[in-house]
Amino acid sequence: MRRLAWLAVSIAVVCTASFAQEGAPQAPPTGGDPAARAAARDKLNATQAVEWNKNPAPTDPRDFSGVWWTRGYDRTFRPVADHPMSPDAAATLLPMTPLEAASRQHHLDMEKAGTPIADAPTQCFPHGIPRLMASPYPIEFVYAPGLITILHEVAHNVRFIHMDGKPVPAATPRSFLGYSVGHWEGNTLVIVTDHFNDRTQIDEESLSHGLQLKVTERMTKFTNKYGGVEIRNLITIEDPEHFTKPWTAERLYPWRGDIKIAEYSCEENNRNAPVNGISVAK
């Protein structure tokens, strides 16, 4: 079943071959008086919390089984700050090496020129981590002995989180999504992923990485002020070639007891397929 489009992609480097499904989170109000906007946002969030939790999330704080869906789409990863900041302002907090600063500026310049650099998902390859965790499509956690699988609707990316306590096998190849090992610290799921190739980006906008990338995620389930259940994912990014120190971003995934993962075909109508590494879609 085809799904209805629900977001306008800011530039043509996101695969538009399939459409997000009905039931996508309604965008919060913009413009107008800030106080009125905040009140409208609170009302919307409260309404959504009731609707999404009619079929409730598992009560066990370590059980993430089911479907979760981030609100909206933020195409950037930025360090967590102690106050709200725009993406451009928060970019000043990025601990970039000269290599990464030059790379980021090149990505921004190419996008401004209307020829954005194409990354892996424009060719229907896996998005990479952490980029995949920002995708505006639902995800589903599935538990099995010694393994947690995260199913992503977008391009049907699949992550395997190895929970058996074994180290990464010596002959593990580098890949788009890397090799993930997880364990519990209290009720927080800690996932360490490495063994990446260098064919993906940190985010859609401009951040890149090399072969030394390591991503540590700390996922914790909580109840928000509206009574809805969410997963908070604190994502720590380490790559000494591209960043002078580790830094941490955040993503939130509300529980969605009202939907199921749908079909997604990147290959069908992939208008973002690049030519010579450049997206030519307009």
N, C-alpha and C positions, 0 to 999 in steps of 0.2 A: 504493500500500500504506500502510495506517495504521501509525503508529509507536506504541510504547508510551511512556506518560508516565514521566518519570524524575525530575522535581523538583517540589517543592511551592512554588508561587509565594507570596511572602510577603504581597502585597496584590493586589487584582484590577485592576491597571492594566497587566498584561502580557497580550497577546492569547493566549487559550487555545484558539483555533479549531482548531489543529492540534497534534499531539503530537510531542515529540522522539522520535527513533528508537531502535530497539534498538541496543545497543552504546554507549549513553551512558556517560560516565565514572562509575564507581561512586563514591559519596560517601565521603570519608575518615571514619574513625571519630571519634566525639565522646564526651565524658564519660570518667570513669575516671581512672586514673593518667596524668599527662602523659608520663612516660617510655614507658609501655606504648602510649599513644596514638601517640607519635612513631614507635615501632618498627613498629606496625601500619600506619601511613601509609607508611613507607618500604617495607615489604613489598608493600603494594598498588601503590605507584608503580613498583616494580621489575617486578612481574608485568605491569602494564599496558604498560610500556615494551617488554617482550619481545613481547607480543601485538600491539601497535599497529605495531611496526616489522618484523614478519615480511615484509611488503611494504615495503621501505625507501623512505625519502624520497630525492629526488635528491641526489647528492653535491655538485654545484656549489653553493657557498654563496650564489650569486645566483639560484638556481633554486628558487622556492617552489611550483612546480607541484604540484597535488594538494590533498588535503583535510586540514584542521587543525581542532581542536576544543578550545576552552577547557575547563578543568575547572570543574564546578560553575557557580554564578551569584553574582556579587557585584553587586548592584543599585546600588552607589555608585561614584563616582569620587573618589579622594582623592590628595593629593600623596604622592609617594614619600618614605618616611621611612627613617632609618638603623637602625630597629629595628621589630619588629612592633607594630602598634597596632590597636585596634578601630576600626570605622568612626566611632563617636561621638568617640573620642579624636582620630582623624586629622582629623576635621572642624574641629578647632581650628586646623589648619594652613592651611585654605583662606583665601587672601588676598582676601576678599570686600569689595566696595564696600558702602556703606550700602544701595544699591538691591538688590544681590544678597542681602545679609543679611536684609532684610525679605521679599524674595521667597521665600527658602528657608524662613524661619520660617512663612510663610503656607502653603507646601506641606506642611510638617510638621504644622501645626495642622489642616489639612483632612484629612490622612490619619488623624490621631489621632481626629478626629470621625467617621470612617467614611465620609467623602465625598471620597476622593482626587481631585485635579485630573487630568483625563484629558489625555494628550499624544497626539502624532500616531499611534503604532502602535495605540492603542485603536480608531482609526477606519480601520485598515488602510492608513494612509499610511506612507511610509518613516520609519524610526526617527530619522534624523539621525546626525550624527557629532559626538562620539565614541560616543554612546549605542549605536549599532549594533554597535560593536566589543566590547561587553560581553555581547552576546546569547549565551545558552547553547545555541546551535545551531551545527552545522558550517559552515565556510566553505571555499571552493575558489578557488585562484589559477589563472588561465588566461592564458597568454602569447601575444601576437601582436606583429607588428612595430610598434613605437612605442606599445604599449598593454599594460597589465596590467589584467585584469578580476578583481574579487573577487566571487564568487557566494556569497550568503548564503542558507542554507536558510530562515531566518526570514523569512516574508512574501515570499520571493524578492526581497529587496533586492539590487541590483546596483550595484557601484562601478566606475567607469572611471578608471584612473590613467593619465594622458597622459604618455608617456615620450619624446615626440618633440622635446623641447627648446623647443617653441614657447610663447610667453606665453599667458595666458588671453585668449580672444577678447574684444574690447571690448564686444560686445553680449550677453555671457553673462548669462542671467537668474539670479535667486536661486532656490534650490531646496532641498528637504529634505536632500539629500546633498551639496550644493555642487559645486564644480568642483575636481578634484584633479590636481595636476601632480607628477610624481615624477622622481627622479634617484638615481644611486648615489653614495655616498661610501664608497669601499672596498667592503666587502661588506654595507653597510647601505643598505637602501632607504629613502629619505627622501621622504615624501609631504606636500605642503602643500595644504590644502583651505580654500577660502573661498567667497564668493558664496552663503552660506546664507540661507534665509528665517528667520523668527523663530517658527516653529510647532513646534519640537522642543525637547527638554530635553538638558542635558549628560548626566544620568543619570536613572534611573527614580525615584529617591527624591525629590530636591528641588532640584537645581541647574539653573538656567535660563541663557539667553544672549540676546543681541540680534543686530543685523545686522552688528556689527563682529567677530563670532567668526571666528577663524582657528585651525585645528588643524594641528599639525605632528607627523607620526608618523615614528618611526625604528625600522624593523623589521630585526632581525638574527637569522639562524638560528644555533643552537648545539646542542651535545650536552649533555644534563643528566647528573647524576651516576649515573643509572640506565642510561645508554646510549641513552636515547630522544632523538629530535630534536625541538626546539621552536623557535617563533618568539617572540622577545621584542619587544614593541611598546611603546616609550616615547612617550607621547602628551602633547604640550605644548599647553595651552589658553590662548589669548589672547583677551580681550574687555575693553577698557578701561572699558566701561560697567558690567561685572559683577565684574571682578577687578582689584585694584590692581597686579598684576604677573603675568607668565606663570607657570604652574605645570605640573608634569609628573606624570602617572599612569602606571601600568604594567599591561599585560595579557600573559599567556603563552598560547600556542596549541600544544599538543602535536601532532605528526604523527599522522595516523590513516590508515594504509595499509589498514585493515580495513573501511572504510565508503565509501559514496558519498552525495552530496547527494540528499535525498528530496523528494517533493512536500510543499508546505505551503500550505494554503488558509486565509488569515486570515478571509475572508468567510464561511466555513462555520462555523456555531455560534459566532459572535463574541459571547460573553457580556459582553464588556467595552465594547461600543459605548456611548459616553457619552450622557447626557441633559443638555443645557444646560451642557456642558463638565465634567460631574462623572461619575465612574464610579459606576454604581449596582449593579454586580455584587456579590454577597455570597458 
